[in-house]
């Protein structure tokens, strides 16, 4: 995802079309996206987001 993925924490984000993705927790989500779920390592956040709704962008 990003060059420094090793210890980065990610937030689950969602857009108006109810699509989910991950975004670095220390950055503002892009326009049209909002943080909606847990924050953690990428694998953990993906696992949790799978329970939240459809996943996009991977």
HELIX and SHEET records of a PDB file:
HELIX    1   1 UNK A    5  UNK A    7  5                                   3    
HELIX    2   2 UNK A   42  UNK A   52  1                                  11    
SHEET    1   A 3 UNK A  20  UNK A  24  0                                        
SHEET    2   A 3 UNK A  10  UNK A  15 -1                                        
SHEET    3   A 3 UNK A  33  UNK A  40 -1                                        
END                                                                             
